[in-house]
Amino acid sequence: MSTTKLSQEELQQLRNFQRSENEITFSLGQIELRKVFLEKDKQNLQNQYQSLLQDQEKAGKELQEKYGEGNIDLEKGEFIKSE
């Protein structure tokens, strides 16, 4: 087996390729981890939203039982009965 020494320029170029590849691989890994955390956050927000919708529906039914059919003016804090 015969060996030949590479020039310093060739070695430096190859080391630069290796360093760049390592940096890119590391960055891609960081992005994937962020995606995992974002998906978890997204799921938590979706669950909160579903809970909010259920709470709104419950409150709406309670108000309807108390006041009947109509609309609420949030600005004035008034219930407007349907005719």
N, C-alpha and C positions, 0 to 999 in steps of 0.2 A: 504494500500500500504506500503510495507516494503522497506526500503532503506539500502544499505550497502556501506560503504566507500571503495573506491578503494585505493590500495596501491600507494605510491608515484611513484614507478617504473611503475606501470600500467598507471597512469595518464601521466607520462612523455612519455611513449611509444605512447599513444594515441595523445598527443600534438605534438610529433614528426611526426606522420603520417599526422596529420592535416596540420602542417607547410610544410611538403614535398609536399602534395597535392596542397596547395596554391601556392607554388613556381613553381610547374610544370604547373599549370593552368595559372599563370601569364606569364611564358615563352612561353607557347603555344600561348597565346594572342599576345605577342610581335612578334612571328614568323608570325602569320596571318597578322598583320599590315604591317610587312616588305614585305610580299607577295603582298599585295595591292599596296604598293608603287613601288615594282619591276614591277608589271604588268602595272602600269601607265607609268613608265619609258620605258618599253618594247614597249608599244603602241606608245609613243612619238618617239622612235627610228625607229619604223616601218614606221611611217608617214614621218619622215625625209628621210628615205631611198627611199620611193616612190617618194617623191619630187625630190630627187637627180636623180633618174632614168628618171623622166620626163625632168629635166633640161639637162641631158646628151643626151637624144633623140632629144630635141630641138636644142641643140648645134650641134649635129651630122648632122641634116638636114640642118642647116644654113651653115655649112662647106661644105657639099656636094653640095648645091646650088652654093656656091662661087667657089669651086675648082673642082667639078665633082667627079667621082668615084675614089677611091684610099685609101691609108693608110697614117697615120701620124706617123712619128718617133718622139716621145716625147723627146728622148735624144738629137737629132740634131735639133729639131724644124722644121722639113721639111715635106712637103707633097709629097708623092710618087704616081704619077698618075698611074692608072691601064691601062694596054695596051690591 
